[in-house]
Amino acid sequence: MPQSRAGAGDSGLVRGSAARPGWVWWVCAGLIGVGAALFALSRRRELAEAYHLITRVRPLGVAVAVAFEALSVLCFAAVPRWLLRTGGVRWSLGRMTSTTMAANAMAGALPGGAAVSAAWLLRYLSRRGAGHVLAVAVVVTAGVASALSLLLLLAVGVLLAGPAGPDAVVRPVVTVLLIALTTGVVVLGLCGFAPVRRVLRRVWGAVCRRFGWARRIGSDLAGLVGQVRGVEPRLLPWLWPLTFALLNWTADVACLAATMWALGVPVPRRGLLLAYALTQLAGSLRLTPGNLGIAEATLSALLVVYGLPPGRAIAATFLYRVISYWALQPVGWSCWIALTLENALRTRRGGPRIL
C-alpha cells in the first residue's frame, strides 16, 4: 500500500478543506505521461522480456507477495487505530482497515488525492466519535510516524548499500536528517526541565499572538495533551505506532522481494532497501495520481543501478505495482461505497451524516 500510506498520514488540510491541484500539477502530470510513452517506445525489447517473465510467474511467489501486502495494509490501519484508542475511542481493526483503504483509494486515484483523502478521513473520524481535536491529532501523528519510520529504513538502506549507486548523494542527506532528528529528541528531553519549558512557552506565546494558524494549532495540541495525560501518560506505549508504521513499510519491502522471487529474479540484497525508500520519497511529490509513472520509473531505474537487467527490473516493478497499487484500488473503492451506504442508512434513520 505504498502510494499513499497517508490515508492516515498526510495532513494537507486546513479545517477539513482539501486543496485542488493547480496548473503546475497538471503540466507535470502531462509531461510525465509523455515521458512514459516515449520510454515505452524506446524500450520495446526490455518490455518484451518483462512480459515473458510475467507469463512464467510462480503462483506461490505471488501468493507470498499478496500475503506480505495484506500484512502491510493491516499494520497501516493499526497506527490510527492505536492513536484513536489512546484518545478513548475504540474501533475494530476491520473497521479501521476499511476506512484507511477507502481513504487510500482516493489518494491513489484522484488529482490532489492526498489532500482529498486526508480531509475525508478527518471528517469521518470527527463524526464517528473521535471529535475534531483527536481526529486532527490522529491524521498528523500517523503521518509523522510514517515519515520517521521511512527515514529509519532509508538510513538502514544507506548502510547496507555501501558506496555504490546513488549512495554518495543520499548519504549526506540522510546524515542531515538524522542530525535534525537527534536534535529534536534532545530538545524533547530538555523539555523535562522547568526553565526550558518556560522559555519555550514564551516563544510559542509570541508566535501565537502574531499568527492565527499558530493559535489554532496550539488549541488543538492543548486539547490533545489533555486527552493523552488522562488516557496514557507513559512514554513506552507510544512506541507502538512507530512499530506498526515500521512494519507497514517493512512488509511492503518484503512484498517487492517476493515479487522478484516469483519471477525468478535475483534480489539485490544490498540495494533493495535503499531503492525502495528512495522510490517512496520520490512518490511523496505526488505529481500524478497514485504516483503513476513516477514510482515505476524510479524503482526500475534504481533496481538497474543495483545490478538487475532492465527487463527484469521492469517486470519486478510491474508485478509489485499490480499487487501493491492496482489490486488495492477496487478493494478501497468497494470499502468507500460500503461506508457511503452505511452513512446513507444512518441519515435515513435520523443519525448524523458522515460523508
C-alpha positions in Angstrom: 0.0 0.0 0.0 2.8 2.4 -0.8 1.4 5.0 -3.0 -0.2 6.9 -0.1 0.2 5.2 3.2 -1.2 8.5 4.1 -4.7 7.9 4.0 -3.9 8.4 7.6 -0.7 10.1 7.1 -1.0 13.2 5.0 -2.1 16.3 6.8 -2.6 18.5 3.7 -5.8 20.1 5.0 -6.9 23.2 6.8 -10.0 22.8 8.9 -11.1 19.9 6.8 -10.8 21.5 3.4 -8.9 19.9 0.5 -6.6 21.7 -1.8 -7.1 21.3 -5.5 -4.2 20.7 -7.9 -3.1 23.8 -9.8 -1.9 24.1 -13.4 1.6 23.2 -12.4 0.4 19.8 -11.2 -1.4 19.2 -14.5 1.6 20.3 -16.6 3.9 18.0 -14.6 1.5 15.1 -14.8 1.2 15.6 -18.6 5.0 15.7 -19.0 5.4 12.6 -17.0 2.8 10.8 -19.2 4.5 11.9 -22.4 7.8 10.7 -20.9 6.4 7.3 -20.0 5.1 6.9 -23.5 8.4 7.8 -25.1 10.2 5.4 -22.7 7.9 2.6 -23.7 8.6 3.2 -27.3 12.3 3.2 -26.8 12.4 0.2 -24.6 10.4 -2.3 -26.6 12.9 -5.1 -26.2 13.1 -4.8 -22.4 9.3 -4.6 -22.2 9.0 -7.8 -24.3 11.4 -9.5 -21.9 9.4 -8.3 -18.9 6.2 -9.7 -20.5 7.8 -13.1 -21.0 8.9 -13.2 -17.4 5.5 -12.3 -16.1 3.8 -15.0 -18.1 6.0 -17.6 -16.3 5.4 -16.2 -12.8 5.3 -18.6 -9.9 1.8 -18.7 -8.3 3.3 -19.5 -4.9 5.5 -16.4 -5.1 2.5 -14.2 -6.0 0.6 -15.6 -3.0 3.5 -14.8 -0.7 3.7 -11.3 -2.1 -0.1 -10.8 -1.6 0.3 -12.1 2.0 3.0 -9.5 2.8 1.0 -6.7 1.2 -2.1 -7.7 3.3 0.1 -7.6 6.4 1.3 -4.1 5.3 -2.3 -2.9 5.0 -3.2 -4.2 8.5 -0.1 -2.5 10.0 -1.0 0.7 8.2 -4.5 0.6 9.7 -3.1 -0.3 13.2 -1.4 3.1 13.5 -4.5 5.3 13.5 -6.5 2.6 15.4 -4.0 2.7 18.3 -4.0 6.5 18.3 -7.8 6.5 18.5 -7.7 4.1 21.3 -5.2 6.3 23.2 -7.8 9.1 22.8 -10.5 6.9 24.3 -12.2 5.9 21.0 -12.2 2.2 20.3 -12.6 0.9 16.7 -12.2 -2.7 15.5 -9.3 -3.4 13.2 -11.7 -4.4 10.4 -13.5 -1.0 10.5 -10.2 0.9 10.6 -8.8 -1.1 7.8 -11.8 -0.5 5.6 -11.7 3.2 6.4 -8.0 3.6 5.7 -8.3 1.6 2.5 -11.1 3.9 1.3 -9.0 7.0 2.0 -6.0 5.4 0.3 -8.1 4.7 -2.8 -9.0 8.4 -3.0 -5.3 9.3 -2.6 -4.3 6.9 -5.3 -6.9 7.8 -8.0 -7.9 11.4 -7.7 -5.9 14.5 -8.7 -4.7 16.1 -5.5 -5.9 12.8 -3.9 -3.7 13.0 -0.8 -5.4 16.2 0.4 -8.8 14.9 -0.6 -8.3 11.7 1.3 -6.9 13.4 4.4 -9.8 15.8 4.5 -12.3 13.0 4.1 -10.7 10.9 6.8 -10.6 13.9 9.1 -14.4 14.4 8.7 -15.1 10.7 9.0 -13.2 10.3 12.2 -14.6 13.5 13.7 -18.2 12.4 13.1 -17.7 8.8 14.3 -16.9 9.7 17.9 -13.3 11.0 17.7 -14.0 14.7 17.7 -12.1 17.3 15.8 -9.1 17.6 18.1 -8.4 13.9 18.3 -9.1 13.4 14.6 -6.5 16.0 13.6 -4.1 14.5 16.0 -4.6 11.0 14.5 -4.1 12.2 11.0 -1.0 14.3 11.8 0.6 11.8 14.2 0.2 8.9 11.9 1.9 10.9 9.2 4.8 11.7 11.5 5.2 8.1 12.5 5.1 7.0 8.8 7.8 9.6 7.9 10.1 8.7 10.8 9.9 5.0 10.1 10.6 5.6 6.4 13.6 7.7 7.4 14.9 4.9 9.5 14.5 2.5 6.6 16.4 4.9 4.4 19.2 5.1 6.9 19.5 1.3 7.1 19.4 1.1 3.3 22.3 3.5 3.0 24.3 1.4 5.5 23.5 -1.8 3.6 24.1 -0.4 0.1 27.7 0.9 0.8 29.4 3.3 -1.5 27.8 2.0 -4.7 25.0 3.6 -6.7 23.3 6.8 -5.6 24.6 6.4 -2.0 27.2 9.1 -2.5 24.4 11.6 -3.0 21.9 10.1 -0.5 24.3 9.7 2.5 24.8 13.4 3.2 21.0 14.0 3.0 20.4 11.1 5.4 23.1 12.4 7.7 21.5 15.9 7.9 18.0 14.3 8.6 19.4 12.1 11.3 21.1 15.2 12.9 17.8 17.0 12.8 16.0 14.0 14.3 18.6 13.8 17.1 18.3 17.5 17.8 14.6 17.1 18.1 15.0 14.2 20.6 17.4 16.3 22.6 15.0 19.3 22.7 12.2 16.9 23.7 14.4 15.7 26.6 15.2 19.2 27.7 11.5 19.9 27.9 11.6 17.9 31.2 13.3 20.9 32.9 11.0 23.7 34.1 13.3 26.7 32.9 13.4 25.2 29.3 9.6 24.8 29.3 9.1 28.4 30.4 11.3 29.7 27.6 9.5 27.6 25.0 6.1 28.8 26.3 7.2 32.4 25.9 8.4 31.8 22.4 5.3 29.9 21.4 3.1 32.5 23.0 4.8 35.3 20.9 4.2 33.2 17.8 0.5 32.6 18.7 -0.1 36.3 19.2 1.3 37.0 15.8 -0.1 34.2 13.7 -3.7 32.9 13.7 -2.7 29.4 12.4 -0.4 29.0 15.4 -3.3 29.8 17.8 -5.4 27.1 16.1 -2.6 24.5 16.3 -1.9 25.5 19.9 -5.6 25.0 20.8 -5.7 21.6 19.1 -2.5 20.5 20.7 -3.6 21.6 24.2 -6.8 19.5 23.8 -4.8 16.6 22.6 -2.3 16.8 25.5 -5.1 16.9 28.0 -6.6 13.8 26.5 -3.3 11.9 26.4 -2.5 12.8 30.0 -5.8 11.3 31.1 -5.5 8.2 29.0 -1.9 7.1 28.5 0.7 9.3 30.3 3.7 6.9 29.9 6.1 7.1 27.0 6.8 3.5 26.3 3.4 2.6 24.8 3.9 5.4 22.2 6.5 3.2 20.6 3.6 1.0 19.3 2.5 3.4 16.5 6.1 3.7 15.4 6.5 0.0 15.4 3.3 -0.5 13.3 4.4 2.2 10.9 7.8 0.5 10.5 6.2 -2.9 10.0 4.0 -1.3 7.4 7.0 -0.3 5.2 8.9 -3.5 6.0 6.1 -5.7 4.9 5.8 -3.7 1.7 9.5 -4.2 1.0 9.0 -7.9 1.6 6.2 -7.8 -1.0 8.7 -6.3 -3.5 11.2 -9.0 -2.7 8.6 -11.7 -3.0 7.6 -10.5 -6.5 11.2 -10.9 -7.6 11.3 -14.4 -6.2 8.0 -15.1 -8.0 9.6 -14.0 -11.3 12.8 -15.9 -10.7 14.7 -12.6 -10.5 17.7 -12.4 -8.1 17.0 -10.0 -5.2 19.6 -7.2 -5.0 20.0 -7.5 -1.2 22.4 -4.7 -0.7 20.5 -2.1 -2.7 16.8 -3.2 -2.4 16.0 -1.3 0.8 17.6 1.9 -0.4 15.9 1.6 -3.8 12.6 1.1 -2.2 13.0 4.0 0.3 14.1 6.4 -2.5 11.1 5.4 -4.6 8.8 6.2 -1.7 10.5 9.6 -1.2 10.1 10.4 -4.9 6.4 9.3 -4.7 5.8 11.8 -1.9 6.0 14.6 -4.5 2.6 13.3 -5.8 2.9 14.8 -9.3 0.5 12.2 -10.7 -2.5 10.2 -9.2 -1.1 7.2 -7.4 2.4 8.3 -8.4 1.8 6.6 -11.8 4.9 6.8 -13.9 7.0 8.2 -11.1 7.1 5.0 -8.9 7.6 2.7 -11.9 10.4 4.8 -13.5 12.2 5.4 -10.2 12.0 1.9 -8.9 13.0 0.3 -12.2 15.9 2.7 -12.6 17.2 2.1 -9.1 17.0 -1.7 -9.5 19.0 -1.4 -12.6 21.6 0.7 -10.8 21.9 -2.1 -8.2 22.5 -4.9 -10.7 19.3 -6.0 -12.3 19.0 -6.2 -16.1 16.4 -3.6 -17.4 13.9 -6.2 -18.5 13.9 -8.0 -15.1 13.7 -4.7 -13.2 10.7 -3.6 -15.3 9.0 -7.0 -14.7 9.6 -6.9 -10.9 8.4 -3.3 -10.7 5.2 -4.0 -12.8 4.2 -7.1 -10.7 4.9 -5.2 -7.5 2.7 -2.3 -8.5 -0.1 -4.6 -9.6 -0.2 -6.1 -6.1 0.5 -3.0 -4.1 -1.5 -0.4 -6.1 -3.8 -1.7 -8.8 -5.2 -4.6 -6.8 -5.9 -2.4 -3.8 -7.8 0.3 -5.8 -11.0 -1.7 -6.4 -10.9 -3.0 -2.8 -10.5 0.5 -1.5 -13.3 1.9 -3.6 -15.5 -1.0 -2.5 -14.9 0.0 1.1 -15.7 3.6 0.3 -19.0 2.5 -1.3 -19.8 0.4 1.8 -19.1 3.3 4.1 -21.2 5.6 1.9 -24.1 3.2 2.0 -23.8 2.9 5.8 -23.8 6.7 6.0 -27.0 6.9 3.9 -28.7 4.4 6.1 -27.7 6.4 9.2 -29.1 9.5 7.6 -32.4 7.9 6.8 -32.6 6.7 10.5 -32.0 10.2 11.7 -28.4 9.8 12.7 -25.6 12.3 11.9 -24.4 12.4 8.3 -20.8 11.5 7.9 -19.6 11.7 4.4 
